[in-house]
Amino acid sequence: MYVNARAIIEREVDGVRQVVIQVRRKPGAGEGRLELPGGRVEEFESLVSALTREVREETGLEVTRIEGMETRLETGSPDANVECLAPFAAYQTLRGPVDSIGVYFRCQAAGQLLETGDETEGMQWVSVRQLAERLQASPETFSWVDRAGLQFYLRSIKTRTTEKAGQ
């Protein structure tokens, strides 16, 4: 089973919320799919370290803020160390080509997007509206794991907007 850390990198430009999506290009994996930055957590690597490393390798961006970091707790003893924090969401594959579990973090980052990264290309900022439209019109163009994560993200934004309007 693989453990992954995945990033929903957000920014706001002229009042429009945008996120980073990219195309994954793994050798022998067939046609690339749109996805969020992120990847496998290495042995004994913290989720936060894995997230920042994967974002840098794949997009060239440096993570500047991670939602949930204010909850982060690290315990340590001579023989063990544990990181605990509240991510945005967690997922587990229930069926599919890869058995994995992972966490999504909402974050912000600085820098310029690379043209090509570590097995990635086509990095771009898209508005949340464009993202929702693309996901609705052509869900098969997105990676099978991130389809669920993006739907969860879009639903959370809609819920937050509805709650704010009701106040």
C-alpha positions as CSV (number, residue, x, y, z in Angstrom):
1,M,0.0,0.0,0.0
2,Y,1.3,3.5,-0.9
3,V,0.9,6.6,1.3
4,N,0.6,9.9,-0.5
5,A,0.6,13.6,0.3
6,R,-1.3,15.7,-2.3
7,A,-1.6,19.5,-2.6
8,I,-4.6,21.7,-3.4
9,I,-2.5,24.9,-4.1
10,E,-4.8,27.9,-4.0
11,R,-4.4,31.6,-4.9
12,E,-6.7,34.5,-5.5
13,V,-6.3,36.8,-8.5
14,D,-8.7,39.7,-9.0
15,G,-11.2,38.0,-6.6
16,V,-11.1,34.7,-8.5
17,R,-9.9,31.6,-6.7
18,Q,-7.5,29.5,-8.7
19,V,-5.8,26.1,-8.1
20,V,-2.8,24.4,-9.8
21,I,-3.4,21.3,-12.0
22,Q,-0.9,19.4,-14.0
23,V,-0.5,16.5,-16.3
24,R,1.2,13.3,-15.0
25,R,3.6,11.7,-17.5
26,K,4.9,8.4,-16.1
27,P,6.8,6.1,-18.5
28,G,4.6,3.2,-19.6
29,A,1.5,4.7,-17.9
30,G,-0.3,5.6,-21.1
31,E,-2.0,8.9,-21.7
32,G,-1.4,11.6,-19.1
33,R,-4.2,12.7,-16.9
34,L,-4.9,16.0,-15.1
35,E,-4.1,15.9,-11.4
36,L,-3.0,17.8,-8.4
37,P,0.6,17.9,-7.3
38,G,1.7,15.3,-4.9
39,G,3.1,11.9,-4.5
40,R,4.5,9.1,-2.3
41,V,5.6,9.7,1.2
42,E,9.1,8.1,1.7
43,E,9.9,5.9,4.6
44,F,9.8,7.9,7.9
45,E,9.3,11.2,5.9
46,S,6.7,13.5,7.5
47,L,3.6,14.4,5.6
48,V,4.6,18.1,5.6
49,S,8.1,17.3,4.2
50,A,6.6,15.0,1.6
51,L,4.1,17.6,0.5
52,T,6.6,20.4,0.2
53,R,9.1,18.1,-1.6
54,E,6.6,16.8,-4.1
55,V,5.2,20.3,-4.9
56,R,8.8,21.6,-5.5
57,E,9.8,18.6,-7.7
58,E,6.6,18.6,-9.7
59,T,5.8,22.3,-10.1
60,G,8.8,24.4,-9.0
61,L,6.7,26.2,-6.4
62,E,7.7,26.6,-2.8
63,V,4.9,25.9,-0.3
64,T,4.4,29.0,1.9
65,R,1.3,28.1,3.9
66,I,-0.4,24.8,4.7
67,E,-3.9,24.8,6.1
68,G,-3.9,22.8,9.3
69,M,-0.3,23.5,10.3
70,E,-1.6,25.4,13.4
71,T,-2.8,22.0,14.6
72,R,0.5,20.2,14.0
73,L,2.0,18.3,16.9
74,E,5.3,16.4,16.8
75,T,6.1,14.0,19.6
76,G,9.5,12.6,20.2
77,S,11.3,10.1,22.3
78,P,14.6,8.5,22.0
79,D,13.2,5.7,19.9
80,A,10.2,7.2,18.1
81,N,8.8,10.4,16.6
82,V,5.3,11.0,15.4
83,E,3.7,13.9,13.4
84,C,0.0,14.6,13.9
85,L,-2.0,17.3,12.2
86,A,-5.4,18.1,10.6
87,P,-5.3,17.8,6.8
88,F,-8.0,19.1,4.5
89,A,-9.2,15.5,3.6
90,A,-8.0,11.9,3.5
91,Y,-8.7,9.3,0.9
92,Q,-8.3,5.5,0.5
93,T,-8.6,3.6,-2.7
94,L,-11.3,0.9,-2.4
95,R,-10.6,-0.6,-5.8
96,G,-8.4,0.3,-8.8
97,P,-4.9,-0.2,-10.2
98,V,-3.1,1.0,-7.1
99,D,-3.8,0.4,-3.4
100,S,-3.2,3.7,-1.7
101,I,-4.2,6.0,1.1
102,G,-3.4,9.6,1.3
103,V,-4.1,13.1,2.5
104,Y,-5.0,16.3,0.7
105,F,-3.7,19.6,2.1
106,R,-5.0,23.0,1.0
107,C,-2.0,25.3,0.7
108,Q,-0.5,28.3,-0.9
109,A,2.8,28.5,-2.7
110,A,5.2,31.1,-4.3
111,G,7.3,31.1,-7.4
112,Q,7.0,30.3,-11.0
113,L,5.5,27.1,-12.4
114,L,7.9,24.9,-14.3
115,E,7.3,24.0,-17.9
116,T,8.1,20.4,-17.0
117,G,8.7,18.8,-13.6
118,D,9.3,15.4,-12.1
119,E,7.1,13.3,-14.5
120,T,4.8,16.2,-14.9
121,E,4.0,18.9,-17.5
122,G,1.4,21.4,-18.4
123,M,1.3,22.9,-15.0
124,Q,-1.3,25.7,-14.9
125,W,-3.4,27.8,-12.7
126,V,-7.2,27.4,-13.4
127,S,-10.1,29.1,-11.8
128,V,-12.2,26.9,-9.5
129,R,-15.1,27.5,-11.9
130,Q,-13.1,26.2,-14.9
131,L,-12.0,23.3,-12.8
132,A,-15.6,22.4,-11.9
133,E,-16.7,22.7,-15.5
134,R,-13.8,20.5,-16.8
135,L,-14.5,17.9,-14.1
136,Q,-18.2,17.9,-15.0
137,A,-17.7,17.8,-18.8
138,S,-14.8,15.4,-19.0
139,P,-14.1,13.5,-15.7
140,E,-12.0,10.9,-17.5
141,T,-9.4,13.5,-18.3
142,F,-8.5,13.6,-14.5
143,S,-6.6,11.0,-12.6
144,W,-8.9,8.5,-10.9
145,V,-7.7,9.4,-7.4
146,D,-7.9,13.2,-7.8
147,R,-11.4,13.0,-9.3
148,A,-12.7,12.2,-5.8
149,G,-10.4,14.7,-4.1
150,L,-11.4,17.5,-6.4
151,Q,-15.1,16.7,-6.0
152,F,-14.7,16.8,-2.3
153,Y,-12.8,20.1,-2.5
154,L,-15.5,21.7,-4.8
155,R,-18.2,20.5,-2.5
156,S,-16.5,22.0,0.5
157,I,-16.2,25.4,-1.2
158,K,-19.9,25.3,-2.1
159,T,-20.8,24.4,1.5
160,R,-18.6,27.2,2.9
161,T,-20.2,29.7,0.5
162,T,-23.7,28.6,1.4
163,E,-22.9,28.8,5.1
164,K,-21.5,32.4,4.7
165,A,-24.6,33.5,2.7
166,G,-26.9,32.2,5.5
167,Q,-25.2,34.2,8.2
